[in-house]
Structure formats: C-alpha cells, structure tokens
Amino acid sequence: MGEDGGMRVVVVNQTGGPDVLTVADREPSPAGPGQLLVDVAAAGVNYMDIYQREGRPPYGRDVPFVPGSEGAGTVAALGPGTEGFAVGDRVAWAGAPGCYAEQVAVPAASAIIIPDGVETRVAAAVMLQGITAHYLCHSTYPVAASDTVVVHAAAGGVGLLLTQMVKMRGGTVIATTSTPAKAELARQAGADYLTGYGDFGSVVEQVTGGRGAAVVYDGVGRATFDASLAAIRPRGMMVLYGGSSGPVPPFELQRLAGAGSLFITRPTMIHYIASRDELAGRAGDLFTWIREGRLSVRIGGTYPLADAARAHDDLAARRTTGKLLLLPG
Ligand SMILES: NC(=O)c1ccc[n+]([C@@H]2O[C@H](COP(=O)([O-])OP(=O)(O)OC[C@H]3O[C@@H](n4cnc5c(N)ncnc54)[C@H](OP(=O)(O)O)[C@@H]3O)[C@@H](O)[C@H]2O)c1
C-alpha cells in the first residue's frame, strides 16, 4: 500500500495484447457484506486472465477491469457476515475477481484459511490449477488404478499437479510436452511415459496393446483434439478442459460413435466447487498433501505487479512451467 493510503492495481482499460495491462492507483474499497479485505501476498496468473484481457468470447468483461481471480494473502478487515474469519488470518481463494492488486475484497464464501505448514505463496499457486486437477481426476473422470491416462502439457500449471494426482490414484500417465526440459519435469512429477504432441497416439497404442487410453485430459484444445479422440479406448472419455492452442472448431457428435461410443465433456471449475463443502474438501485435500510432502507445487516464475504483461506474454509463448505468480509487495 502507498504512503498516501492508495493502492496499486493492474487495470485493463481496453482489451488487447499484453501491453494493455497497466498499473494504476486506486482508493482501497471497504469490505462489503460477506467480504474480506485482503492484503494480497501473491496473485495467480492463469490462462483465463489472458482470454479476459483479449476479450475472447465468452470470457470478455466490461472495461475497465482489474484482472486476476486467484490469490492468497492476509485479512486486513472484515465486512459484516464473515463469521469464522479474523483479521490477520492467512487466506487463499480462486474465482474472486480483481486480484492483480495490492488489496482486494474477497467473498468469504470463496476464501479458505491456509493451514500452518503451507506457505502463503504455495497456497496462491495451488488454488485454481490444483482444484482443477483435483476435480478432473476425482470427479470428471475418477481415475482407477488400471487406467492409462494421457495428460497434455504435463509440465504446465494444471499438468504437473494432474500428473501427480493421477499417480496417487494408481493410474499410468502418458505425458506430452514440447521440450526435453519440460519432459524432465513431467517425469519428476511421476509420468510413466514421455512424448511429444506428434507421437502420443503411437505411444498410447504401444502402452495399451492397441486398446487406447481410458481418458485424455486435454487443455491444449485445437492442436491436439483430433489425435486425442483417436487415442481413446471404446467407451472412454475425452475431457476437453481448455484451449491453450486455440478453441476446438464445431464438432459433429456422430463422430463419437465411430470413435468407440466415446464420452466427451467440457468441464469448468465453477461447477465443481458449487458448494462450500466441495470447495473446502478439494482445497483441504491439496493442503494436506502439500503438508505431507505428497504434492509438490512448482512456482515456475514470479513477477512484480508492473510486469504483469511479461507474465502473460511468457505464458502464452509456452516459455513457462508450473505456476506463475504476481507479487504485489
Ligand atoms: N476448465 C477449467 O476448469 C480450467 C481451469 C484451469 C485451466 N484451464 C485451462 O487449462 C489449460 C492449461 O492452463 P494452465 O494455466 O495450466 O497453463 P499451462 O499448461 O501452464 O500453459 C499452457 C501450456 O500449453 C502447452 N501448449 C501447447 N500448445 C500450445 C500453444 N499453441 N500455445 C500455447 N501453449 C501451448 C504449452 O506446454 P508445452 O510447451 O509443453 O506444449 C504451454 O506451456 C488452459 O487452456 C486453461 O484455460 C481450465
């Protein structure tokens, strides 16, 4: 916070490329009903933030807006109706807008108290991508020990966490990455087979004796979609959860019959943390695994608020691994 009591935020005044992310001073707003005013220690950078900055349908927002939906920090003030929280609590959240800022009002309903033994930055790094990895392999398609699973972009934010969680459930992971250094990170996360995007279909064929993968977790989208469908066993599931290479063009459902009576879903996190219990349960699992040393969270890059544009550029240009954080302090 500045000496004049103002705070710095990153603001998007018009949608566009990374350079539309500019720093501005704002008056801090008080905590409203049901809100916690939080001093932000770290804000997560996510692909969704890029889509919103670009104004890409259906993610566009009214300008001006402060980007970011994920973070962690310390409660500075409490609005009415925030029982269970206290000033000084360390909290983390996902799905609360306006986090590229020194201070933000977070709905108490979205906030989770960070337990001892979990660093604040690590909590910020795991909320959105960790909860996503959790629901993908526990709820969207609950991985069984006999399953062979494809994880695309396995050195990415979701990818590294998803690989570890599939391994915890006993599945076999075939991981795609674009470089040997990224493949090495996926291997360290537990991936059983490492491959590039051009080869993964034949790796699946070899590993499964021609049967196909039980599920493909595909956050890459346009570039991988067709080969992903072709790699799935009869009655298996295609989980398209993102499009870092671009959106998948319109799709003829009849193709699912010829491909083996496949299931397809396009999940999004909000529906998998629909109740407070579901949010707290998934976050609780993540924090327990971190404390027990069972889940490793890679913070692949940290940036000051003023470098938000560089963070977006790095993420979109495939230069990153694991999680990117903005550090307002
Ligand atoms: N549905 C949900 O609930 C949900 C939640 C979180 C994230 N997501 C989505 O999941 C995806 C991954 O998110 P993330 O934050 O974890 O990102 P990330 O995986 O850390 O970064 C994206 C990665 O995708 C790979 N990639 C392949 N082709 C690419 C291309 N043409 N352009 C850019 N990257 C490409 C790159 O890895 P390589 O260099 O190894 O290819 C890149 O590092 C995004 O599409 C995001 O929107 C969805």
The ligand as an SDF file (V2000), in Angstrom:
LIG
                    3D

 48 52  0  0  0  0  0  0  0  0999 V2000
  -11.7360  -25.8490  -17.2640 N   0  0  0  0  0  0  0  0  0  0  0  0
  -11.1330  -25.4410  -16.1710 C   0  0  0  0  0  0  0  0  0  0  0  0
  -11.6900  -25.5370  -15.0660 O   0  0  0  0  0  0  0  0  0  0  0  0
   -9.7330  -24.9020  -16.2720 C   0  0  0  0  0  0  0  0  0  0  0  0
   -9.0590  -24.4860  -15.1280 C   0  0  0  0  0  0  0  0  0  0  0  0
   -7.7220  -24.0840  -15.2600 C   0  0  0  0  0  0  0  0  0  0  0  0
   -7.1310  -24.0520  -16.5140 C   0  0  0  0  0  0  0  0  0  0  0  0
   -7.8450  -24.4210  -17.5980 N   0  0  0  0  0  0  0  0  0  0  0  0
   -7.2430  -24.4360  -18.9330 C   0  0  0  0  0  0  0  0  0  0  0  0
   -6.2020  -25.3740  -18.9030 O   0  0  0  0  0  0  0  0  0  0  0  0
   -5.2110  -25.0130  -19.8580 C   0  0  0  0  0  0  0  0  0  0  0  0
   -3.8630  -25.0320  -19.1650 C   0  0  0  0  0  0  0  0  0  0  0  0
   -3.8490  -23.9880  -18.2010 O   0  0  0  0  0  0  0  0  0  0  0  0
   -2.5630  -23.6790  -17.3440 P   0  0  0  0  0  0  0  0  0  0  0  0
   -2.8240  -22.4160  -16.6340 O   0  0  0  0  0  0  0  0  0  0  0  0
   -2.1820  -24.8740  -16.5620 O   0  0  0  0  0  0  0  0  0  0  0  0
   -1.4810  -23.3930  -18.4820 O   0  0  0  0  0  0  0  0  0  0  0  0
   -0.1210  -24.1670  -18.7720 P   0  0  0  0  0  0  0  0  0  0  0  0
   -0.4510  -25.5940  -19.0700 O   0  0  0  0  0  0  0  0  0  0  0  0
    0.8380  -23.8680  -17.6920 O   0  0  0  0  0  0  0  0  0  0  0  0
    0.3720  -23.4370  -20.0760 O   0  0  0  0  0  0  0  0  0  0  0  0
   -0.0990  -23.8450  -21.3080 C   0  0  0  0  0  0  0  0  0  0  0  0
    0.7830  -24.9210  -21.9360 C   0  0  0  0  0  0  0  0  0  0  0  0
    0.0770  -25.4670  -23.0200 O   0  0  0  0  0  0  0  0  0  0  0  0
    1.0130  -26.0060  -23.9280 C   0  0  0  0  0  0  0  0  0  0  0  0
    0.6780  -25.6390  -25.3060 N   0  0  0  0  0  0  0  0  0  0  0  0
    0.5120  -26.4980  -26.3270 C   0  0  0  0  0  0  0  0  0  0  0  0
    0.2410  -25.8540  -27.4450 N   0  0  0  0  0  0  0  0  0  0  0  0
    0.2670  -24.5410  -27.1710 C   0  0  0  0  0  0  0  0  0  0  0  0
    0.0830  -23.3560  -27.9470 C   0  0  0  0  0  0  0  0  0  0  0  0
   -0.1700  -23.4180  -29.2650 N   0  0  0  0  0  0  0  0  0  0  0  0
    0.1620  -22.1600  -27.3290 N   0  0  0  0  0  0  0  0  0  0  0  0
    0.4110  -22.0810  -26.0170 C   0  0  0  0  0  0  0  0  0  0  0  0
    0.6000  -23.1760  -25.2170 N   0  0  0  0  0  0  0  0  0  0  0  0
    0.5210  -24.3950  -25.8030 C   0  0  0  0  0  0  0  0  0  0  0  0
    2.3960  -25.4470  -23.5350 C   0  0  0  0  0  0  0  0  0  0  0  0
    3.1430  -26.5160  -22.9560 O   0  0  0  0  0  0  0  0  0  0  0  0
    4.2120  -27.2560  -23.9350 P   0  0  0  0  0  0  0  0  0  0  0  0
    5.2150  -26.2230  -24.2900 O   0  0  0  0  0  0  0  0  0  0  0  0
    4.7430  -28.3910  -23.1360 O   0  0  0  0  0  0  0  0  0  0  0  0
    3.4180  -27.7130  -25.1250 O   0  0  0  0  0  0  0  0  0  0  0  0
    2.0830  -24.4010  -22.5050 C   0  0  0  0  0  0  0  0  0  0  0  0
    3.1160  -24.2310  -21.5690 O   0  0  0  0  0  0  0  0  0  0  0  0
   -5.6140  -23.6560  -20.4190 C   0  0  0  0  0  0  0  0  0  0  0  0
   -6.2630  -23.8610  -21.6390 O   0  0  0  0  0  0  0  0  0  0  0  0
   -6.6000  -23.1540  -19.3830 C   0  0  0  0  0  0  0  0  0  0  0  0
   -7.5360  -22.2670  -19.9180 O   0  0  0  0  0  0  0  0  0  0  0  0
   -9.1270  -24.8340  -17.4980 C   0  0  0  0  0  0  0  0  0  0  0  0
  1  2  1  0
  2  3  2  0
  2  4  1  0
  4  5  1  0
  4 48  2  0
  5  6  2  0
  6  7  1  0
  7  8  2  0
  8  9  1  0
  8 48  1  0
  9 10  1  0
  9 46  1  0
 10 11  1  0
 11 12  1  0
 11 44  1  0
 12 13  1  0
 13 14  1  0
 14 15  2  0
 14 16  1  0
 14 17  1  0
 17 18  1  0
 18 19  2  0
 18 20  1  0
 18 21  1  0
 21 22  1  0
 22 23  1  0
 23 24  1  0
 23 42  1  0
 24 25  1  0
 25 26  1  0
 25 36  1  0
 26 27  1  0
 26 35  1  0
 27 28  2  0
 28 29  1  0
 29 30  1  0
 29 35  2  0
 30 31  1  0
 30 32  2  0
 32 33  1  0
 33 34  2  0
 34 35  1  0
 36 37  1  0
 36 42  1  0
 37 38  1  0
 38 39  2  0
 38 40  1  0
 38 41  1  0
 42 43  1  0
 44 45  1  0
 44 46  1  0
 46 47  1  0
M  CHG  2   8   1  16  -1
M  END
$$$$
